[in-house]
C-alpha cells in the first residue's frame, strides 16, 4: 500500500466518522418526537384518545383528563411497557386519592362541604343543588376533583343533601364505602325518611354496597324516652315531703338529681309537674298543698338540676285523681305523689 493510498483511506474514514457524529445531535433532537409519537400511537390504538404525551430525552409525561380510574391505570401501563421509555411521569387528571372522603356538616344555619367528587360536572351539580336548596344560609365548600370514587358516589351525596335540610343538626362523614351519620331531627318521621332514602345504597352487592351507621335523635322520640324514664324512676321511688307542708325531704335528693338529668335529655320538651294528695283535709287545702309541692319540685330542678324554668310547668290536683282507695293508709300513701308528664306526645 502506497503512502498516497493509505492517506486517502484515513481521510475517508475520518469523513465517515465526522458524518456519523454530525447525525447524532439530529437524532438526539428527534428522539423525543419519535418516542412521543410511538407512545401516542399505542395509546390511541387502545382507545385512550384523551391521553397526551410529551417526551424529554427518553422520559415521557402523560397528561389529559381520564374518564375513569381504569383508563388512567391502562395509560400508565401501556406507556411503561415501551422498552425505549426510561421513565413515565403521571400528570393525568383527575388525581387518584385514597381514601375517598366527603364531610358534610349542618347546624340549621351553616353548611360545610369538604371532600372529593369524580368530575367537574359532578362538582358543578353539587354546587347548583346546594345553592338552590340552602339559599339564604352560610355555605362553605371545599370540593376537589379526584379519581377513585366508589360506585354511585354522586347519587349518594345528592340524596344526603336532599334530606339534610330537614334535620336540625347533622354531621355526615363518608370514607370510601362507609357512612357515619349523626344528628338531631324534629320528628322520627324525618329520621325515617332519611334512612329510607339511603337504604338502596346499602342493598347493593360488591363494590357498590355502602355500610351505614346512623345516630340521629328525633325530638319526639327523645320525649318518649324521657317519659318512660320518668315513669320508671317514680315507680320505684317517690318524692317525699315533710308531713303537711311542701318541704322536700332530703331522702329524695338522689331521685331529684336523676329526674333532672332525664329532663335535660329531652331538651326541647315541656314537662308538666303535677302534685297529688290524699283526701284528708278540705279540697281547697289539698289543691293548695299539691300546687305548692309541685312548685317546690320545679324549684329544685331549676336551682340544683339546671333545668330551664320555661320548660317546667306545675299544677296542683289535690285529691281529684287518686290511684288507690283512700280508705287505708297504704292507699292514701300511694295517692300522695308527684307525677311528671312530657307534653306533646
Residue, then its C-alpha position, 0 to 999 in steps of 0.5 A: x500500500x502506497x503512502x498516497x493510498x493509505x492517506x486517502x483511506x484515513x481521510x475517508x474514514x475520518x469523513x465517515x466518522x465526522x458524518x456519523x457524529x454530525x447525525x447524532x445531535x439530529x437524532x438526539x433532537x428527534x428522539x423525543x418526537x419519535x418516542x412521543x409519537x410511538x407512545x401516542x400511537x399505542x395509546x390511541x390504538x387502545x382507545x385512550x384518545x384523551x391521553x397526551x404525551x410529551x417526551x424529554x430525552x427518553x422520559x415521557x409525561x402523560x397528561x389529559x383528563x381520564x374518564x375513569x380510574x381504569x383508563x388512567x391505570x391502562x395509560x400508565x401501563x401501556x406507556x411503561x411497557x415501551x422498552x425505549x421509555x426510561x421513565x413515565x411521569x403521571x400528570x393525568x387528571x383527575x388525581x387518584x386519592x385514597x381514601x375517598x372522603x366527603x364531610x358534610x356538616x349542618x347546624x340549621x344555619x351553616x353548611x360545610x362541604x369538604x371532600x372529593x367528587x369524580x368530575x367537574x360536572x359532578x362538582x358543578x351539580x353539587x354546587x347548583x343543588x346546594x345553592x338552590x336548596x340552602x339559599x339564604x344560609x352560610x355555605x362553605x365548600x371545599x370540593x376537589x376533583x379526584x379519581x377513585x370514587x366508589x360506585x354511585x358516589x354522586x347519587x349518594x351525596x345528592x340524596x344526603x343533601x336532599x334530606x339534610x335540610x330537614x334535620x336540625x343538626x347533622x354531621x355526615x362523614x363518608x370514607x370510601x364505602x362507609x357512612x357515619x351519620x349523626x344528628x338531631x331531627x324534629x320528628x322520627x318521621x324525618x329520621x325515617x325518611x332519611x334512612x329510607x332514602x339511603x337504604x338502596x345504597x346499602x342493598x347493593x352487592x360488591x363494590x357498590x354496597x355502602x355500610x351505614x351507621x346512623x345516630x340521629x335523635x328525633x325530638x319526639x322520640x327523645x320525649x318518649x324516652x324521657x317519659x318512660x324514664x320518668x315513669x320508671x324512676x317514680x315507680x320505684x321511688x317517690x318524692x317525699x315531703x315533710x308531713x303537711x307542708x311542701x318541704x322536700x325531704x332530703x331522702x329524695x335528693x338522689x331521685x331529684x338529681x336523676x329526674x333532672x338529668x332525664x329532663x335535660x335529655x329531652x331538651x326541647x320538651x315541656x314537662x308538666x309537674x303535677x302534685x297529688x294528695x290524699x283526701x284528708x283535709x278540705x279540697x281547697x287545702x289539698x289543691x293548695x298543698x299539691x300546687x305548692x309541692x309541685x312548685x317546690x319540685x320545679x324549684x329544685x330542678x331549676x336551682x340544683x338540676x339546671x333545668x330551664x324554668x320555661x320548660x317546667x310547668x306545675x299544677x296542683x290536683x289535690x285529691x281529684x285523681x287518686x290511684x288507690x282507695x283512700x280508705x287505708x293508709x297504704x292507699x292514701x300513701x300511694x295517692x300522695x305523689x308527684x307525677x311528671x308528664x312530657x307534653x306533646x306526645 
